[in-house]
Amino acid sequence: MVKVALGLCVKNSEKTIGYVMDSVLKQDYPHEDIEIIVVDGFSRDNTLKIIGHYASESKFTINFFF
C-alpha cells in the first residue's frame, strides 16, 4: 500500500532529473511505500529514459502520464 505520493512535472529535464531521482533514492522512508507520479510535457530529450533507468533499479512504484 502506497503511503506517500511524489509528483514530478517534467519537460526536457535531462540535465537535472538525475539529481532529483538521486535525492529521492536517498530518503530513508521505505521505498516500497513511495509512489512517483511523472507527468511529462512531451519531452524531446532523455528525461523519460533517465527516469526509467532509476525505476528499473529501485523499489518505487512509478507511473507515467503524458
CHARMM internal coordinates of N, CA and C (Angstrom, degrees):
IC EDIT
DIST 1 N 1 CA 1.4471
DIST 1 CA 1 C 1.5301
ANGL 1 N 1 CA 1 C 109.50
DIST 1 C 2 N 1.3225
ANGL 1 CA 1 C 2 N 116.28
DIHE 1 N 1 CA 1 C 2 N 124.95
DIST 2 N 2 CA 1.4588
ANGL 1 C 2 N 2 CA 121.99
DIHE 1 CA 1 C 2 N 2 CA 179.94
DIST 2 CA 2 C 1.5232
ANGL 2 N 2 CA 2 C 109.17
DIHE 1 C 2 N 2 CA 2 C -72.98
DIST 2 C 3 N 1.3136
ANGL 2 CA 2 C 3 N 115.48
DIHE 2 N 2 CA 2 C 3 N 132.40
DIST 3 N 3 CA 1.4601
ANGL 2 C 3 N 3 CA 120.49
DIHE 2 CA 2 C 3 N 3 CA 179.65
DIST 3 CA 3 C 1.5214
ANGL 3 N 3 CA 3 C 112.65
DIHE 2 C 3 N 3 CA 3 C -111.29
DIST 3 C 4 N 1.3288
ANGL 3 CA 3 C 4 N 116.98
DIHE 3 N 3 CA 3 C 4 N -21.85
DIST 4 N 4 CA 1.4630
ANGL 3 C 4 N 4 CA 121.53
DIHE 3 CA 3 C 4 N 4 CA -179.52
DIST 4 CA 4 C 1.5178
ANGL 4 N 4 CA 4 C 108.39
DIHE 3 C 4 N 4 CA 4 C -133.55
DIST 4 C 5 N 1.3276
ANGL 4 CA 4 C 5 N 116.02
DIHE 4 N 4 CA 4 C 5 N 130.66
DIST 5 N 5 CA 1.4619
ANGL 4 C 5 N 5 CA 120.77
DIHE 4 CA 4 C 5 N 5 CA 175.33
DIST 5 CA 5 C 1.5262
ANGL 5 N 5 CA 5 C 108.03
DIHE 4 C 5 N 5 CA 5 C -114.69
DIST 5 C 6 N 1.3159
ANGL 5 CA 5 C 6 N 114.94
DIHE 5 N 5 CA 5 C 6 N 132.25
DIST 6 N 6 CA 1.4634
ANGL 5 C 6 N 6 CA 121.89
DIHE 5 CA 5 C 6 N 6 CA 179.00
DIST 6 CA 6 C 1.5171
ANGL 6 N 6 CA 6 C 107.60
DIHE 5 C 6 N 6 CA 6 C -116.43
DIST 6 C 7 N 1.3061
ANGL 6 CA 6 C 7 N 117.43
DIHE 6 N 6 CA 6 C 7 N 120.81
DIST 7 N 7 CA 1.4591
ANGL 6 C 7 N 7 CA 121.51
DIHE 6 CA 6 C 7 N 7 CA 179.58
DIST 7 CA 7 C 1.5164
ANGL 7 N 7 CA 7 C 111.46
DIHE 6 C 7 N 7 CA 7 C -98.19
DIST 7 C 8 N 1.3175
ANGL 7 CA 7 C 8 N 115.56
DIHE 7 N 7 CA 7 C 8 N 130.75
DIST 8 N 8 CA 1.4644
ANGL 7 C 8 N 8 CA 121.48
DIHE 7 CA 7 C 8 N 8 CA 177.00
DIST 8 CA 8 C 1.5212
ANGL 8 N 8 CA 8 C 108.68
DIHE 7 C 8 N 8 CA 8 C -122.41
DIST 8 C 9 N 1.3139
ANGL 8 CA 8 C 9 N 116.65
DIHE 8 N 8 CA 8 C 9 N 118.99
DIST 9 N 9 CA 1.4621
ANGL 8 C 9 N 9 CA 121.45
DIHE 8 CA 8 C 9 N 9 CA 172.91
DIST 9 CA 9 C 1.5243
ANGL 9 N 9 CA 9 C 106.46
DIHE 8 C 9 N 9 CA 9 C -99.59
DIST 9 C 10 N 1.3275
ANGL 9 CA 9 C 10 N 116.43
DIHE 9 N 9 CA 9 C 10 N 120.62
DIST 10 N 10 CA 1.4616
ANGL 9 C 10 N 10 CA 120.30
DIHE 9 CA 9 C 10 N 10 CA -173.64
DIST 10 CA 10 C 1.5265
ANGL 10 N 10 CA 10 C 111.39
DIHE 9 C 10 N 10 CA 10 C -130.70
DIST 10 C 11 N 1.3071
ANGL 10 CA 10 C 11 N 115.09
DIHE 10 N 10 CA 10 C 11 N 152.89
DIST 11 N 11 CA 1.4606
ANGL 10 C 11 N 11 CA 123.12
DIHE 10 CA 10 C 11 N 11 CA 169.74
DIST 11 CA 11 C 1.5191
ANGL 11 N 11 CA 11 C 107.17
DIHE 10 C 11 N 11 CA 11 C -162.16
DIST 11 C 12 N 1.3163
ANGL 11 CA 11 C 12 N 115.29
DIHE 11 N 11 CA 11 C 12 N 117.08
DIST 12 N 12 CA 1.4623
ANGL 11 C 12 N 12 CA 121.50
DIHE 11 CA 11 C 12 N 12 CA 178.47
DIST 12 CA 12 C 1.5343
ANGL 12 N 12 CA 12 C 111.56
DIHE 11 C 12 N 12 CA 12 C 50.48
DIST 12 C 13 N 1.3327
ANGL 12 CA 12 C 13 N 114.88
DIHE 12 N 12 CA 12 C 13 N 54.83
DIST 13 N 13 CA 1.4662
ANGL 12 C 13 N 13 CA 121.26
DIHE 12 CA 12 C 13 N 13 CA -174.44
DIST 13 CA 13 C 1.5230
ANGL 13 N 13 CA 13 C 113.36
DIHE 12 C 13 N 13 CA 13 C -111.26
DIST 13 C 14 N 1.3300
ANGL 13 CA 13 C 14 N 117.13
DIHE 13 N 13 CA 13 C 14 N 25.68
DIST 14 N 14 CA 1.4651
ANGL 13 C 14 N 14 CA 119.02
DIHE 13 CA 13 C 14 N 14 CA -174.57
DIST 14 CA 14 C 1.5314
ANGL 14 N 14 CA 14 C 113.41
DIHE 13 C 14 N 14 CA 14 C -59.99
DIST 14 C 15 N 1.3145
ANGL 14 CA 14 C 15 N 117.92
DIHE 14 N 14 CA 14 C 15 N -25.06
DIST 15 N 15 CA 1.4662
ANGL 14 C 15 N 15 CA 120.05
DIHE 14 CA 14 C 15 N 15 CA -178.52
DIST 15 CA 15 C 1.5249
ANGL 15 N 15 CA 15 C 112.60
DIHE 14 C 15 N 15 CA 15 C -77.65
DIST 15 C 16 N 1.3278
ANGL 15 CA 15 C 16 N 118.00
DIHE 15 N 15 CA 15 C 16 N -20.56
DIST 16 N 16 CA 1.4631
ANGL 15 C 16 N 16 CA 120.25
DIHE 15 CA 15 C 16 N 16 CA -175.16
DIST 16 CA 16 C 1.5261
ANGL 16 N 16 CA 16 C 114.45
DIHE 15 C 16 N 16 CA 16 C -121.86
DIST 16 C 17 N 1.3178
ANGL 16 CA 16 C 17 N 119.25
DIHE 16 N 16 CA 16 C 17 N -18.31
DIST 17 N 17 CA 1.4649
ANGL 16 C 17 N 17 CA 120.65
DIHE 16 CA 16 C 17 N 17 CA -173.16
DIST 17 CA 17 C 1.5307
ANGL 17 N 17 CA 17 C 112.20
DIHE 16 C 17 N 17 CA 17 C -65.06
DIST 17 C 18 N 1.3093
ANGL 17 CA 17 C 18 N 117.75
DIHE 17 N 17 CA 17 C 18 N -29.26
DIST 18 N 18 CA 1.4678
ANGL 17 C 18 N 18 CA 120.47
DIHE 17 CA 17 C 18 N 18 CA 176.64
DIST 18 CA 18 C 1.5144
ANGL 18 N 18 CA 18 C 111.89
DIHE 17 C 18 N 18 CA 18 C -61.78
DIST 18 C 19 N 1.3300
ANGL 18 CA 18 C 19 N 117.17
DIHE 18 N 18 CA 18 C 19 N -40.26
DIST 19 N 19 CA 1.4684
ANGL 18 C 19 N 19 CA 121.10
DIHE 18 CA 18 C 19 N 19 CA 177.33
DIST 19 CA 19 C 1.5297
ANGL 19 N 19 CA 19 C 110.59
DIHE 18 C 19 N 19 CA 19 C -62.77
DIST 19 C 20 N 1.3174
ANGL 19 CA 19 C 20 N 115.54
DIHE 19 N 19 CA 19 C 20 N -41.67
DIST 20 N 20 CA 1.4651
ANGL 19 C 20 N 20 CA 120.65
DIHE 19 CA 19 C 20 N 20 CA 179.77
DIST 20 CA 20 C 1.5215
ANGL 20 N 20 CA 20 C 110.28
DIHE 19 C 20 N 20 CA 20 C -63.06
DIST 20 C 21 N 1.3278
ANGL 20 CA 20 C 21 N 116.54
DIHE 20 N 20 CA 20 C 21 N -49.22
DIST 21 N 21 CA 1.4639
ANGL 20 C 21 N 21 CA 120.80
DIHE 20 CA 20 C 21 N 21 CA -177.60
DIST 21 CA 21 C 1.5275
ANGL 21 N 21 CA 21 C 110.69
DIHE 20 C 21 N 21 CA 21 C -65.60
DIST 21 C 22 N 1.3261
ANGL 21 CA 21 C 22 N 117.70
DIHE 21 N 21 CA 21 C 22 N -39.10
DIST 22 N 22 CA 1.4797
ANGL 21 C 22 N 22 CA 120.36
DIHE 21 CA 21 C 22 N 22 CA 176.20
DIST 22 CA 22 C 1.5253
ANGL 22 N 22 CA 22 C 110.42
DIHE 21 C 22 N 22 CA 22 C -60.15
DIST 22 C 23 N 1.3167
ANGL 22 CA 22 C 23 N 116.66
DIHE 22 N 22 CA 22 C 23 N -41.80
DIST 23 N 23 CA 1.4601
ANGL 22 C 23 N 23 CA 120.93
DIHE 22 CA 22 C 23 N 23 CA 179.82
DIST 23 CA 23 C 1.5240
ANGL 23 N 23 CA 23 C 111.22
DIHE 22 C 23 N 23 CA 23 C -63.58
DIST 23 C 24 N 1.3035
ANGL 23 CA 23 C 24 N 116.76
DIHE 23 N 23 CA 23 C 24 N -42.73
DIST 24 N 24 CA 1.4633
ANGL 23 C 24 N 24 CA 120.67
DIHE 23 CA 23 C 24 N 24 CA 178.60
DIST 24 CA 24 C 1.5264
ANGL 24 N 24 CA 24 C 110.20
DIHE 23 C 24 N 24 CA 24 C -64.23
DIST 24 C 25 N 1.3186
ANGL 24 CA 24 C 25 N 117.57
DIHE 24 N 24 CA 24 C 25 N -41.42
DIST 25 N 25 CA 1.4643
ANGL 24 C 25 N 25 CA 121.16
DIHE 24 CA 24 C 25 N 25 CA 179.86
DIST 25 CA 25 C 1.5194
ANGL 25 N 25 CA 25 C 112.74
DIHE 24 C 25 N 25 CA 25 C -63.43
DIST 25 C 26 N 1.3252
ANGL 25 CA 25 C 26 N 117.08
DIHE 25 N 25 CA 25 C 26 N -27.81
DIST 26 N 26 CA 1.4671
ANGL 25 C 26 N 26 CA 121.46
DIHE 25 CA 25 C 26 N 26 CA -178.33
DIST 26 CA 26 C 1.5266
ANGL 26 N 26 CA 26 C 113.06
DIHE 25 C 26 N 26 CA 26 C -79.43
DIST 26 C 27 N 1.3174
ANGL 26 CA 26 C 27 N 117.62
DIHE 26 N 26 CA 26 C 27 N -8.94
DIST 27 N 27 CA 1.4590
ANGL 26 C 27 N 27 CA 120.22
DIHE 26 CA 26 C 27 N 27 CA -179.06
DIST 27 CA 27 C 1.5223
ANGL 27 N 27 CA 27 C 109.92
DIHE 26 C 27 N 27 CA 27 C -64.56
DIST 27 C 28 N 1.3194
ANGL 27 CA 27 C 28 N 116.41
DIHE 27 N 27 CA 27 C 28 N 142.89
DIST 28 N 28 CA 1.4631
ANGL 27 C 28 N 28 CA 119.60
DIHE 27 CA 27 C 28 N 28 CA -179.94
DIST 28 CA 28 C 1.5297
ANGL 28 N 28 CA 28 C 112.49
DIHE 27 C 28 N 28 CA 28 C -90.25
DIST 28 C 29 N 1.3160
ANGL 28 CA 28 C 29 N 117.04
DIHE 28 N 28 CA 28 C 29 N 0.63
DIST 29 N 29 CA 1.4577
ANGL 28 C 29 N 29 CA 121.18
DIHE 28 CA 28 C 29 N 29 CA 174.14
DIST 29 CA 29 C 1.5314
ANGL 29 N 29 CA 29 C 107.49
DIHE 28 C 29 N 29 CA 29 C -68.79
DIST 29 C 30 N 1.3332
ANGL 29 CA 29 C 30 N 119.22
DIHE 29 N 29 CA 29 C 30 N 141.90
DIST 30 N 30 CA 1.4756
ANGL 29 C 30 N 30 CA 120.55
DIHE 29 CA 29 C 30 N 30 CA -177.88
DIST 30 CA 30 C 1.5375
ANGL 30 N 30 CA 30 C 112.12
DIHE 29 C 30 N 30 CA 30 C -56.39
DIST 30 C 31 N 1.2968
ANGL 30 CA 30 C 31 N 116.16
DIHE 30 N 30 CA 30 C 31 N 120.78
DIST 31 N 31 CA 1.4652
ANGL 30 C 31 N 31 CA 121.36
DIHE 30 CA 30 C 31 N 31 CA -176.04
DIST 31 CA 31 C 1.5233
ANGL 31 N 31 CA 31 C 112.67
DIHE 30 C 31 N 31 CA 31 C -61.95
DIST 31 C 32 N 1.3229
ANGL 31 CA 31 C 32 N 117.47
DIHE 31 N 31 CA 31 C 32 N -27.27
DIST 32 N 32 CA 1.4640
ANGL 31 C 32 N 32 CA 120.97
DIHE 31 CA 31 C 32 N 32 CA 179.30
DIST 32 CA 32 C 1.5250
ANGL 32 N 32 CA 32 C 111.36
DIHE 31 C 32 N 32 CA 32 C -66.79
DIST 32 C 33 N 1.3308
ANGL 32 CA 32 C 33 N 117.15
DIHE 32 N 32 CA 32 C 33 N -19.67
DIST 33 N 33 CA 1.4572
ANGL 32 C 33 N 33 CA 122.28
DIHE 32 CA 32 C 33 N 33 CA -177.27
DIST 33 CA 33 C 1.5219
ANGL 33 N 33 CA 33 C 112.90
DIHE 32 C 33 N 33 CA 33 C -99.18
DIST 33 C 34 N 1.3302
ANGL 33 CA 33 C 34 N 116.94
DIHE 33 N 33 CA 33 C 34 N 9.35
DIST 34 N 34 CA 1.4693
ANGL 33 C 34 N 34 CA 121.28
DIHE 33 CA 33 C 34 N 34 CA -178.18
DIST 34 CA 34 C 1.5307
ANGL 34 N 34 CA 34 C 109.50
DIHE 33 C 34 N 34 CA 34 C -112.93
DIST 34 C 35 N 1.3119
ANGL 34 CA 34 C 35 N 115.19
DIHE 34 N 34 CA 34 C 35 N 131.65
DIST 35 N 35 CA 1.4599
ANGL 34 C 35 N 35 CA 121.43
DIHE 34 CA 34 C 35 N 35 CA 172.97
DIST 35 CA 35 C 1.5186
ANGL 35 N 35 CA 35 C 107.55
DIHE 34 C 35 N 35 CA 35 C -114.16
DIST 35 C 36 N 1.3157
ANGL 35 CA 35 C 36 N 116.42
DIHE 35 N 35 CA 35 C 36 N 132.39
DIST 36 N 36 CA 1.4632
ANGL 35 C 36 N 36 CA 121.13
DIHE 35 CA 35 C 36 N 36 CA 175.98
DIST 36 CA 36 C 1.5277
ANGL 36 N 36 CA 36 C 107.44
DIHE 35 C 36 N 36 CA 36 C -108.34
DIST 36 C 37 N 1.3123
ANGL 36 CA 36 C 37 N 115.22
DIHE 36 N 36 CA 36 C 37 N 125.18
DIST 37 N 37 CA 1.4596
ANGL 36 C 37 N 37 CA 121.50
DIHE 36 CA 36 C 37 N 37 CA 178.55
DIST 37 CA 37 C 1.5223
ANGL 37 N 37 CA 37 C 107.10
DIHE 36 C 37 N 37 CA 37 C -108.01
DIST 37 C 38 N 1.3265
ANGL 37 CA 37 C 38 N 116.33
DIHE 37 N 37 CA 37 C 38 N 115.58
DIST 38 N 38 CA 1.4631
ANGL 37 C 38 N 38 CA 121.97
DIHE 37 CA 37 C 38 N 38 CA -178.05
DIST 38 CA 38 C 1.5255
ANGL 38 N 38 CA 38 C 108.47
DIHE 37 C 38 N 38 CA 38 C -105.24
DIST 38 C 39 N 1.3278
ANGL 38 CA 38 C 39 N 115.82
DIHE 38 N 38 CA 38 C 39 N 120.67
DIST 39 N 39 CA 1.4568
ANGL 38 C 39 N 39 CA 121.89
DIHE 38 CA 38 C 39 N 39 CA 175.45
DIST 39 CA 39 C 1.5210
ANGL 39 N 39 CA 39 C 106.46
DIHE 38 C 39 N 39 CA 39 C -109.44
DIST 39 C 40 N 1.3405
ANGL 39 CA 39 C 40 N 115.71
DIHE 39 N 39 CA 39 C 40 N 114.81
DIST 40 N 40 CA 1.4649
ANGL 39 C 40 N 40 CA 120.41
DIHE 39 CA 39 C 40 N 40 CA -175.08
DIST 40 CA 40 C 1.5219
ANGL 40 N 40 CA 40 C 110.76
DIHE 39 C 40 N 40 CA 40 C -103.00
DIST 40 C 41 N 1.3235
ANGL 40 CA 40 C 41 N 115.49
DIHE 40 N 40 CA 40 C 41 N 134.19
DIST 41 N 41 CA 1.4602
ANGL 40 C 41 N 41 CA 122.18
DIHE 40 CA 40 C 41 N 41 CA 178.27
DIST 41 CA 41 C 1.5140
ANGL 41 N 41 CA 41 C 111.50
DIHE 40 C 41 N 41 CA 41 C -95.06
DIST 41 C 42 N 1.3338
ANGL 41 CA 41 C 42 N 117.44
DIHE 41 N 41 CA 41 C 42 N 48.43
DIST 42 N 42 CA 1.4682
ANGL 41 C 42 N 42 CA 124.06
DIHE 41 CA 41 C 42 N 42 CA 178.55
DIST 42 CA 42 C 1.5295
ANGL 42 N 42 CA 42 C 112.58
DIHE 41 C 42 N 42 CA 42 C 61.71
DIST 42 C 43 N 1.3284
ANGL 42 CA 42 C 43 N 115.23
DIHE 42 N 42 CA 42 C 43 N 54.37
DIST 43 N 43 CA 1.4686
ANGL 42 C 43 N 43 CA 121.11
DIHE 42 CA 42 C 43 N 43 CA 178.08
DIST 43 CA 43 C 1.5204
ANGL 43 N 43 CA 43 C 110.32
DIHE 42 C 43 N 43 CA 43 C -58.87
DIST 43 C 44 N 1.3221
ANGL 43 CA 43 C 44 N 115.29
DIHE 43 N 43 CA 43 C 44 N 142.21
DIST 44 N 44 CA 1.4661
ANGL 43 C 44 N 44 CA 121.62
DIHE 43 CA 43 C 44 N 44 CA 177.92
DIST 44 CA 44 C 1.5209
ANGL 44 N 44 CA 44 C 111.83
DIHE 43 C 44 N 44 CA 44 C -112.10
DIST 44 C 45 N 1.3348
ANGL 44 CA 44 C 45 N 116.15
DIHE 44 N 44 CA 44 C 45 N 6.23
DIST 45 N 45 CA 1.4617
ANGL 44 C 45 N 45 CA 119.99
DIHE 44 CA 44 C 45 N 45 CA 179.73
DIST 45 CA 45 C 1.5333
ANGL 45 N 45 CA 45 C 108.58
DIHE 44 C 45 N 45 CA 45 C -113.01
DIST 45 C 46 N 1.2917
ANGL 45 CA 45 C 46 N 117.61
DIHE 45 N 45 CA 45 C 46 N -155.08
DIST 46 N 46 CA 1.4705
ANGL 45 C 46 N 46 CA 121.91
DIHE 45 CA 45 C 46 N 46 CA -175.32
DIST 46 CA 46 C 1.5288
ANGL 46 N 46 CA 46 C 113.91
DIHE 45 C 46 N 46 CA 46 C -94.16
DIST 46 C 47 N 1.3096
ANGL 46 CA 46 C 47 N 117.80
DIHE 46 N 46 CA 46 C 47 N 18.64
DIST 47 N 47 CA 1.4659
ANGL 46 C 47 N 47 CA 121.01
DIHE 46 CA 46 C 47 N 47 CA -177.65
DIST 47 CA 47 C 1.5254
ANGL 47 N 47 CA 47 C 111.86
DIHE 46 C 47 N 47 CA 47 C -53.83
DIST 47 C 48 N 1.3154
ANGL 47 CA 47 C 48 N 117.66
DIHE 47 N 47 CA 47 C 48 N -51.99
DIST 48 N 48 CA 1.4682
ANGL 47 C 48 N 48 CA 120.90
DIHE 47 CA 47 C 48 N 48 CA -176.16
DIST 48 CA 48 C 1.5245
ANGL 48 N 48 CA 48 C 112.05
DIHE 47 C 48 N 48 CA 48 C -69.09
DIST 48 C 49 N 1.3091
ANGL 48 CA 48 C 49 N 116.68
DIHE 48 N 48 CA 48 C 49 N -34.21
DIST 49 N 49 CA 1.4638
ANGL 48 C 49 N 49 CA 120.69
DIHE 48 CA 48 C 49 N 49 CA 176.81
DIST 49 CA 49 C 1.5303
ANGL 49 N 49 CA 49 C 110.17
DIHE 48 C 49 N 49 CA 49 C -63.91
DIST 49 C 50 N 1.3122
ANGL 49 CA 49 C 50 N 117.16
DIHE 49 N 49 CA 49 C 50 N -41.25
DIST 50 N 50 CA 1.4636
ANGL 49 C 50 N 50 CA 121.65
DIHE 49 CA 49 C 50 N 50 CA 179.34
DIST 50 CA 50 C 1.5255
ANGL 50 N 50 CA 50 C 110.09
DIHE 49 C 50 N 50 CA 50 C -65.38
DIST 50 C 51 N 1.3228
ANGL 50 CA 50 C 51 N 117.27
DIHE 50 N 50 CA 50 C 51 N -45.63
DIST 51 N 51 CA 1.4601
ANGL 50 C 51 N 51 CA 120.36
DIHE 50 CA 50 C 51 N 51 CA 178.13
DIST 51 CA 51 C 1.5210
ANGL 51 N 51 CA 51 C 109.95
DIHE 50 C 51 N 51 CA 51 C -61.69
DIST 51 C 52 N 1.3145
ANGL 51 CA 51 C 52 N 116.98
DIHE 51 N 51 CA 51 C 52 N -41.42
DIST 52 N 52 CA 1.4615
ANGL 51 C 52 N 52 CA 121.58
DIHE 51 CA 51 C 52 N 52 CA 178.06
DIST 52 CA 52 C 1.5151
ANGL 52 N 52 CA 52 C 112.31
DIHE 51 C 52 N 52 CA 52 C -60.43
DIST 52 C 53 N 1.3220
ANGL 52 CA 52 C 53 N 116.63
DIHE 52 N 52 CA 52 C 53 N -37.76
DIST 53 N 53 CA 1.4736
ANGL 52 C 53 N 53 CA 120.80
DIHE 52 CA 52 C 53 N 53 CA 177.04
DIST 53 CA 53 C 1.5275
ANGL 53 N 53 CA 53 C 110.19
DIHE 52 C 53 N 53 CA 53 C -62.13
DIST 53 C 54 N 1.3099
ANGL 53 CA 53 C 54 N 116.90
DIHE 53 N 53 CA 53 C 54 N -47.02
DIST 54 N 54 CA 1.4675
ANGL 53 C 54 N 54 CA 120.39
DIHE 53 CA 53 C 54 N 54 CA 178.08
DIST 54 CA 54 C 1.5245
ANGL 54 N 54 CA 54 C 110.83
DIHE 53 C 54 N 54 CA 54 C -63.32
DIST 54 C 55 N 1.3168
ANGL 54 CA 54 C 55 N 116.67
DIHE 54 N 54 CA 54 C 55 N -38.24
DIST 55 N 55 CA 1.4645
ANGL 54 C 55 N 55 CA 120.75
DIHE 54 CA 54 C 55 N 55 CA -179.67
DIST 55 CA 55 C 1.5224
ANGL 55 N 55 CA 55 C 111.01
DIHE 54 C 55 N 55 CA 55 C -62.71
DIST 55 C 56 N 1.3060
ANGL 55 CA 55 C 56 N 116.81
DIHE 55 N 55 CA 55 C 56 N -38.11
DIST 56 N 56 CA 1.4650
ANGL 55 C 56 N 56 CA 120.33
DIHE 55 CA 55 C 56 N 56 CA -177.75
DIST 56 CA 56 C 1.5229
ANGL 56 N 56 CA 56 C 112.38
DIHE 55 C 56 N 56 CA 56 C -71.68
DIST 56 C 57 N 1.3255
ANGL 56 CA 56 C 57 N 117.04
DIHE 56 N 56 CA 56 C 57 N -17.56
DIST 57 N 57 CA 1.4579
ANGL 56 C 57 N 57 CA 120.78
DIHE 56 CA 56 C 57 N 57 CA -177.94
DIST 57 CA 57 C 1.5348
ANGL 57 N 57 CA 57 C 112.77
DIHE 56 C 57 N 57 CA 57 C -112.12
DIST 57 C 58 N 1.3274
ANGL 57 CA 57 C 58 N 116.74
DIHE 57 N 57 CA 57 C 58 N 17.49
DIST 58 N 58 CA 1.4625
ANGL 57 C 58 N 58 CA 119.46
DIHE 57 CA 57 C 58 N 58 CA -178.78
DIST 58 CA 58 C 1.5171
ANGL 58 N 58 CA 58 C 109.95
DIHE 57 C 58 N 58 CA 58 C -133.70
DIST 58 C 59 N 1.3156
ANGL 58 CA 58 C 59 N 115.44
DIHE 58 N 58 CA 58 C 59 N 174.85
DIST 59 N 59 CA 1.4575
ANGL 58 C 59 N 59 CA 121.48
DIHE 58 CA 58 C 59 N 59 CA 177.93
DIST 59 CA 59 C 1.5240
ANGL 59 N 59 CA 59 C 111.52
DIHE 58 C 59 N 59 CA 59 C -104.90
DIST 59 C 60 N 1.3188
ANGL 59 CA 59 C 60 N 116.42
DIHE 59 N 59 CA 59 C 60 N 10.93
DIST 60 N 60 CA 1.4548
ANGL 59 C 60 N 60 CA 120.74
DIHE 59 CA 59 C 60 N 60 CA 178.19
DIST 60 CA 60 C 1.5217
ANGL 60 N 60 CA 60 C 110.19
DIHE 59 C 60 N 60 CA 60 C -71.02
DIST 60 C 61 N 1.3144
ANGL 60 CA 60 C 61 N 115.14
DIHE 60 N 60 CA 60 C 61 N 150.81
DIST 61 N 61 CA 1.4542
ANGL 60 C 61 N 61 CA 120.84
DIHE 60 CA 60 C 61 N 61 CA 165.69
DIST 61 CA 61 C 1.5201
ANGL 61 N 61 CA 61 C 105.76
DIHE 60 C 61 N 61 CA 61 C -89.20
DIST 61 C 62 N 1.3290
ANGL 61 CA 61 C 62 N 117.58
DIHE 61 N 61 CA 61 C 62 N 124.06
DIST 62 N 62 CA 1.4574
ANGL 61 C 62 N 62 CA 120.80
DIHE 61 CA 61 C 62 N 62 CA -179.78
DIST 62 CA 62 C 1.5391
ANGL 62 N 62 CA 62 C 108.63
DIHE 61 C 62 N 62 CA 62 C -123.43
DIST 62 C 63 N 1.3141
ANGL 62 CA 62 C 63 N 115.34
DIHE 62 N 62 CA 62 C 63 N 125.67
DIST 63 N 63 CA 1.4572
ANGL 62 C 63 N 63 CA 121.24
DIHE 62 CA 62 C 63 N 63 CA 177.81
DIST 63 CA 63 C 1.5238
ANGL 63 N 63 CA 63 C 108.94
DIHE 62 C 63 N 63 CA 63 C -117.89
DIST 63 C 64 N 1.3305
ANGL 63 CA 63 C 64 N 115.76
DIHE 63 N 63 CA 63 C 64 N 134.24
DIST 64 N 64 CA 1.4596
ANGL 63 C 64 N 64 CA 121.89
DIHE 63 CA 63 C 64 N 64 CA -179.11
DIST 64 CA 64 C 1.5228
ANGL 64 N 64 CA 64 C 110.03
DIHE 63 C 64 N 64 CA 64 C -106.70
DIST 64 C 65 N 1.3230
ANGL 64 CA 64 C 65 N 115.39
DIHE 64 N 64 CA 64 C 65 N 138.65
DIST 65 N 65 CA 1.4608
ANGL 64 C 65 N 65 CA 122.24
DIHE 64 CA 64 C 65 N 65 CA 174.19
DIST 65 CA 65 C 1.5204
ANGL 65 N 65 CA 65 C 107.52
DIHE 64 C 65 N 65 CA 65 C -130.01
DIST 65 C 66 N 1.3063
ANGL 65 CA 65 C 66 N 116.47
DIHE 65 N 65 CA 65 C 66 N 136.79
DIST 66 N 66 CA 1.4713
ANGL 65 C 66 N 66 CA 121.63
DIHE 65 CA 65 C 66 N 66 CA -175.84
DIST 66 CA 66 C 1.5058
ANGL 66 N 66 CA 66 C 110.46
DIHE 65 C 66 N 66 CA 66 C -118.80
END
COOR INIT
IC SEED 1 N 1 CA 1 C
IC BUILD
